[in-house]
Amino acid sequence: MSLGTDPLEALEIPDETTVEEHDLVTDGDVVVGGQSTIEFGVRGRNVLAGERVTFGGDIEAEGDCRLDLLNDVAGNVLVGEDAYLGERVHIAGRLMVSGDLDIGDDVDIEEGFEANGWIVIRNPVPTLVFYFIVLSQLLRLGEDEAAGELAETLQGESPTDPLIIPRNSTVSDDAWRVSTPAEIGSSCRIHGNIRARSIDLGEDNNVFGSLRARNDIVVGSGTRIHGDVTTRNGEVVIEEGARVLGDVSCKDLLLEQGALVDGTMRARGEMRIHRDNLARDAE
């Protein structure tokens, strides 16, 4: 079994997520869909990854860490509570676990491991996989309320929304590439171009790269984009106080009062400037 049926339908980056010296850092959980490549190291509350995920640095989990089969970690794995490693997981560095270690067959830890609790060698269905199977089934049956309750249970007592990276994604200093919508919170610092079906950015973000989507792009108030903003079929909305340091190309363009674009603006359809504040002042 794997995360092939998981319902990770969007890239979701919670508030105050940052990239710090090649580490992706968030206060909440990190959930990564199968067959994804994360060229950063990862730091979060609980770290959970589907099958065939590659990490380009260390994993630091304040709580639990659960890696499905055939995961590859280029650095160390440091776990504050319990760890699960599926079959044929490879860790290039050292594994340090403060709690229990549940480990599958043919796991390769190049620099050895240390666990303060129980060490169990077996191959059960990973908890994350079982959760997604049940959640997918509830959604398929239209049991949205029950699915919502199950999702809240997974998140536990964390006051922060999880960082969710969909299946088959690539995350690196060069680009964040997903085939789903991307939803980014506020006060984030992101390195890399963002490529998604649609992009919705909250307030006061700093993105050191460009935005490109097939559908709509929203740049929230106070957000700064150090690159171009391009959409093939959608509308670009640049809210009050936001700034794009490159060009904007889209079907329709809406500029809120106080939004700035340093480069060229191209809109095949409508181009509008929202001046509500000026209208109120004139009255």
Phi, psi and omega in degrees: 000155182208185179272023181298339181252018186288154183263034180281090191261006179202150166283119182237114180249114184286169179306144171066021172286138182224159169251118185234110178050052176071018172244137175268117191239129176215156180279339184260200180284157174240121180239122184240123177291160185299156176058036177254156177241118178246104185281356174268165158283168185227134173231127181195188182285289170246141179242122183229128183227142176284193185284150175058042175263137178249129176248133184269006181204203181285155168246125176237113181246122177295324179255242182268157172229127180230114181245123181285179186300148175065023171288150179229123181243123185282346182234215179270161173236116181245123189234126183282337179232245185259157180228143171236127176238120179283181181304140172057032169288139178241129176237118184287336181255224184249149176251123178237120184234124180282334181251224182273153178238121177249115193231139179269186182285154172057034175278133183245113177243104193296322184254018175085176183216162178218130177227133182275345181252210179288147173241120183239130178253115182192179179226066176282172172291125179302146180303318182297318180297314180300317179302313183291327177298313180294316181297317179299320180294318179298317179295321180296327180274000180079015180272068186295321182295316178295322178296320179297318179296321179293321178296320179294326179295318179298317181294334177067220185266009181294129178282354184252138176296151180286153169274119185243125177245119186292169177300146176062032180265159172232126180235122181206176174298332181280313185200149168255108185246118176224156178262008184247175168297155175241127180238115186243131183287213183246157176059038177261154176235107188242132174254129177120151175289141181254124180237118185205173178293317173212160184224129178232110181257136176281207187267150168059038174268159173234112181247115180267072181170185182259166176244132176219130181214159174283327185245212190292150174230128176242125177253111188289165182304133177078359181278143180240127179249116181269061181172192181275160174236118187223132172225141184283312188238357191249189179259143171253127176245123178245111189279170185306130177083354177282156180219132175249119184273003178236207180270159175236128178226127187198180172280303177236149182228131175237119176254122173283159178304129178091355175286146183234138173232118184282333184260207181273141176250125178233122178230122180287336180251243182270146171234117185236147173241119184275117186239042181303317183296322179293322180296320180292321179296322181293329180288000000 
